[in-house]
Amino acid sequence: MDMKRLERLRINAGQPEFREALARLRKEAVEASRITYTIRVNEHGQWTHYYYCHEDGTELSFQWDLPFSHRCPTCGKERTGEPFDSAWTSIAHTQIGHAVYHIALLTLIEPDMKRIDMVKSYLMAYANHYESYQTHGHIPYNGPGKLFAQTLDEAHWIIDLAMGFDAIREHLAPEEEAHIRNGLLEPCARFLIQHKEKQIHNHSVLITSAIASIGLLLGDDEIIREGLKGEFGLLDQIARGIFEDGLWYEGNVHYHFYAFQSVLHYALMAEGTKWDMWANKALKAMFDFPLHAALPSGDMPTLNDARLGHNIGTYTRYYEIALDIYGDEIYRSLLNTAYGTAWADKQFIEVKTVSRDSVYALMFGRGLEPAEGQGLSLWGTAHRTQSLPASGLTKLANRAGWQAIIKHSRFGGEHDHMDRLGLSVVYGSIPLFIDPGTTAYGIPAHYGWFKRTYSHNTVSIAGADQPPRDGNFIQLSEQPWGAWVETAVDWLADDFYMKDRIILPPELSPWDTAAYKGVQIRRINVLAEDHILDIVSVTVPESRDVHLNTHFSGELCKDEAATWAPVDERLGMLDQKWLKHKQRLLAGERSFIYQMRTGSLEQLTWCSKPADVFSALTPDNPPCGNRTTLIQKVDVEKTVLFIQALIYDPRMDCMSRFIAPAKLVVNELGGDTYRIELMKRDGRLPYVLDLSRSTAEFCRE
């Protein structure tokens, strides 16, 4: 650790505003000191994504005293045997790594020989046995491990141990330091070098960061260069994996920070050396991008393989770094809002505030009172209509609290969900129809449902998954009455931006190239005062089944005037167990009402060709819950146009809507021009759409 950083750590530890951070570090050190696990020869860890209940997706309960019994806290079922026992082993060693890091860091503030000896004992034990661990692991799309089942976990673990080693090095006898270097750090670095991934990937970022960090500790320029330099080294990952607007290419804030945290760990280790990298502009861009993504609740959208529960509070520890290194007031606004201070941005609602208790607050923390005359607002950055074409996300927002995110992104590799032109809409903190993200990778619903095109609010051809392709931003227009955006994707060719930078093994390539060949999709999304218009045009080169799916975070309300019948018809090219209570609409208006968590949502649909309408219950996230899915299915020869209006009222229940439902009337004016009339309780709203040109024209009459 750089001496200036060490000095800041010790000064902050004595300041009242960092009392919670020091208390948490002490607590973690105390809890770590209770670990009694004995590190042995031939340890064999398994993938921790297997440590989940397959029924409800809940992580099993890890207990130090029950290495062969693993209970689900949700359903109560007990799991025994493999892969659970070996996954337990991986979790145990991961926690030991965290323990080493936290105990060692506390000793830099409060030197204590008992704690120092504990860190030393772990490092020496691993150095004694590391060479006995056998290379293993058959996790798809992952390199092997020695202690763990994948190279990635090996890198996570060794970074914690390396930082612990750095913190107590001055207390090691020369022969102890040599044993740890020769028995643990250098062999692990060589193992990671041997299994570096030859692609741009978050795994590669973490692995190369670990290699370079160990090289710094060992003073070995050869190992440092193995981590930093050359094709697929850390510097190459940063240069080719980060889009121009700062988003990591895998397409969501979750994986953005998963890659970024490794870069930041290395940057901390390299601080003050000739390898210092705070001046790299990509690092600041990575801090800036997530500020645009925050939803009105402070949550982050769950795109691609993102997990639930991530919000601005999840990432405050990293913005302690951003504020210290770069000093931008917008970072201070995020910290104040996430911490719920007197200077918090009050326009965010239901923000899950967190304590200022991270180790990065101790290392980097500065005062949070805004600088005089500085009024930069996180809300002003996040809650506005804007398009980020490089990352392929457009956000439509209005004063009422609506946010719509349209995904026209570049293909994101292994963690992509094959859902170009996907649509997610929230009203304040209420999800209306959103991208569900995913669950743990060992849960059947991950590959079976969440990663499939069919689980998203977009178009599926023949019910199959979309092949890799980049979406296109066409135009964004802001008007006094609202805003609209046009996006597109086609499969007239098979290239995409990341094609030569990533690996796509056949077993993780479920798409149907033939079904999509020659297909073109245009989507126009309109956000007005209190409603969304969703306009989707699909052109096919020959007869195809076109499916437009919308998945609602609510329950379809029964309409006495509509007739539904149960069906066994196959919907989508995936296991039908994910679609329960399938029904087909036999008679009734093509309009539907859903009871949401609060209020109700009205969906009005129109299609240029006869469309079959189906509903089903499909997995929500977590998969123990359900969403209501509405599927419009059309046999198309050339082109089909779908238009739907979505009206949400947080104060109105389903029954009230049935009394005076809204209506959607579409008239074809010829020449690919349409008049769209939305008739609501409070009046009539006419729009005109012209699709006759390569860019659409749209206006309110």
Protein Blocks (a to p, Z undefined) as FASTA:
>chain_A
ZZklmmmmmmmmmpmklmmmmmmmmmmmmmmmmpccdcdehiacddfklmccfklopacd
ddfklmkbccdfknopacehjfklmmmmmmmmmmmmmmmmmmmmmmmmmgcfklmmmmmm
mmmmmmmmmmmpccedjdehiacdfklmbfklmmmmmmmmmmmmmmmmmmpcfklmmmmm
mmmmmmmmmmmmmmoccbddfklmmmmmmmmmmmmmnopaklmmmmmgoehiaklmmmmm
pcfkopafkopaklmmmmmmmmmmmmmmmgoiakbcklpmklmmmmmmmmmmpcfkopac
dehjbdehiafklmmmmmmmmmmmnopaklmmmmmmmnopakbcfkbghiacdddfbfkl
mmmoccfbdcehiacdfklmmmccdddfknopacdddfkopacdddfbdcebjmbghigh
iacddehjacfbdcebiadfkbmklmmmmmpmklpccddehhiacdddddddfbdcddfk
bccdddddddfbfcdfklmmcccdfklmmbcfklmgopacdddddddfkbccdddddddf
bdcddddddddfbdddddfkbccdddfbdehjadfklpghiacdfbdcfbdcdddfbocd
ddddddfbdcdddddddddddfkbccdddddddddfkbccddddddddfkbcfklmmmmc
cddddddebjhiacdddddfkbccdddddfkbmbdcdddZZ
